[in-house]
């Protein structure tokens, strides 16, 4: 079964790598942005799906990553390939005090505290205008070449490949993380924090580590976004983005990693494509809001979760059928 | 004397701002106290109240009628939402699901408002009694803002008396402490929940229509104000009625005086205030830590 999963991953990767050559040029940027949003949603899934830390301020991570990479690219002569991981690490470091404060509470207070921090960043962008460009944001972010004269990732298609490679690596890392002993403790916190603490785990430290990791990956997504758009604006911190990415995680299926990636990517792609049709553009937020409500009511495990449970049920059916068939075959 | 007059009008401005916020925050804290639900749609409900009020005022030419009709209509919408959608989630006992479904409602409501009323901001005409200006210590001050302060004070006293002195208020407080026990003692708590949700939505709608003569009804009004209401409820302690009254006044003063003395810090001040309160008292000023 593991071999089959790997096989599917290879097929998906191959399809991904072939994609920019099959698509018309204008779509490449949109698909790239969709992948970045998928990465962003996956980072939130670490908190929501695996540790039940319902963050309502994950835009903070995206905005921090985007502004960090934008400012680094504009102010210093550092190659883009180094700036992007640097921005992710900066976001993770900034997240440490945030994690310390937020993990003092759980549940709704936690959600509100994360929201407060994101809004604080949003307000700060307006406040430190000289540094952040205020409401104008930061424009003219260039994808600087190097190191060692590598300039492949500067082009539109090259940047797509960069995002795809980073997404695959981040996914593989997170998948092994949630399967590791560390991930098992997180699942323990999700299911019953008191019991996990009684077993001797310092659950607050685990929750803090999860917040920092999720912010770092969210920052990675933001750091990829800024050079793609060439632009970073205060809206990247606004609570609406936090809400949107939360919705994507839920519709995709929390606690599955794959679901949020697909949810985020498909949502962004659909939004871009449907906005081109005047009829649908008017109604799109309404339709999408209704779908969201329906998913919460009828499929709380999300669309990917629905698919997984359908597959498991079918597998059990096949196995039990072959078992009941077996005696007949013997006789 | 000039300085005194200035301080006085600024204080009154802050109080009138606090009055509008109070209706929003009281609704939010009532709903949270009873149902443990953070109603993310509260901003959209506030906006819906403003738009419905605008329509009633345009159709009948009566501001007073709009002030009564809009909260009733919006409370009805809230009751329907609670009965048909929200109530399906109670058995799941998952706080996150509430947060998300009300966020979904916020999207659907604000889009519906945009489709029905269009993107143009709407104004509302005040009756003549409320349009004038009075002079306080030689400083001009709009009558309407004084009216807001009066409404805010009387509504907080009325709500407080309702919660503390009436049988229904007793029931509401009992449900917020132990819903299972109240249910076991023979009260249908489904009705209490629907009623409280509708009451909270009605209060928000009342705030929405009160805010319309000041800033007009526009599509972003809910988004702009909902976070303020959260800040108030969190500062005061979630579920605490007195806490949200205190929180409204604090936020009103911080907004008005912050905008005057620290214009560059104005936006951040609110969140800094909230973070400070939460670091010192994680449950809010009058709340219990959960």
Contacts between the chains, C-beta under 8 A, distances in Angstrom:
chain1	res1	chain2	res2	distance
A	48	B	96	7.4
A	52	B	96	7.6
A	54	B	95	7.3
A	54	B	96	4.4
A	54	B	99	6.7
A	56	B	99	7.1
A	101	B	275	7.2
A	101	B	278	7.7
A	101	B	279	6.4
A	104	B	279	7.9
A	104	B	282	5.5
A	105	B	278	7.7
A	105	B	282	5.3
A	105	B	289	7.8
A	106	B	290	8.0
A	107	B	95	5.4
A	107	B	290	6.6
A	108	B	36	7.7
A	108	B	38	5.4
A	108	B	95	5.7
A	108	B	99	7.4
A	108	B	238	7.2
A	108	B	290	7.9
A	109	B	234	7.7
A	109	B	238	7.8
A	109	B	278	7.6
A	109	B	282	6.6
A	109	B	283	7.6
A	109	B	290	7.0
A	111	B	38	7.3
A	111	B	96	8.0
A	111	B	99	6.4
A	112	B	38	7.5
A	112	B	230	6.3
A	112	B	234	5.4
A	113	B	275	7.8
A	113	B	278	6.3
A	115	B	227	7.5
A	115	B	230	7.2
A	116	B	231	7.5
A	116	B	234	7.8
A	116	B	271	5.2
A	116	B	274	5.3
A	116	B	275	5.8
A	116	B	278	7.5
A	117	B	271	7.9
A	117	B	275	7.7
A	119	B	227	6.1
A	119	B	271	5.3
A	120	B	268	6.1
A	120	B	271	4.1
A	120	B	272	7.1
A	120	B	275	7.1
A	122	B	267	7.9
A	123	B	267	3.5
A	123	B	268	4.2
A	123	B	270	7.8
A	123	B	271	6.2
A	124	B	268	5.9
A	126	B	267	5.8
A	127	B	264	5.6
A	127	B	265	6.6
A	127	B	267	6.7
A	127	B	268	5.9
A	239	B	227	6.6
A	240	B	223	7.2
A	243	B	40	7.7
A	243	B	103	5.3
A	246	B	100	6.7
A	246	B	103	7.4
A	247	B	100	7.1
A	247	B	103	7.1
A	247	B	104	7.6
A	250	B	100	5.8
A	282	B	115	7.0
A	283	B	111	8.0
A	283	B	115	7.8
A	285	B	107	5.9
A	285	B	111	4.6
A	286	B	107	7.7
A	286	B	108	6.1
A	286	B	111	4.2
A	286	B	112	6.7
A	286	B	115	7.1
A	288	B	107	7.3
A	289	B	104	5.3
A	289	B	105	7.8
A	289	B	107	3.4
A	289	B	108	4.1
A	289	B	111	6.4
A	290	B	104	7.7
A	290	B	108	6.1
A	292	B	100	7.5
A	292	B	103	7.9
A	292	B	104	4.3
A	292	B	107	7.2
A	293	B	85	6.7
A	293	B	101	5.9
A	293	B	104	4.0
A	293	B	105	7.0
A	293	B	108	7.0
A	296	B	89	7.5
A	296	B	97	5.8
A	296	B	100	5.5
A	296	B	101	4.9
A	296	B	104	6.6
A	297	B	85	6.7
A	297	B	88	5.7
A	297	B	89	7.5
A	297	B	101	7.4
A	300	B	92	7.1
A	300	B	94	7.7
A	300	B	97	6.7
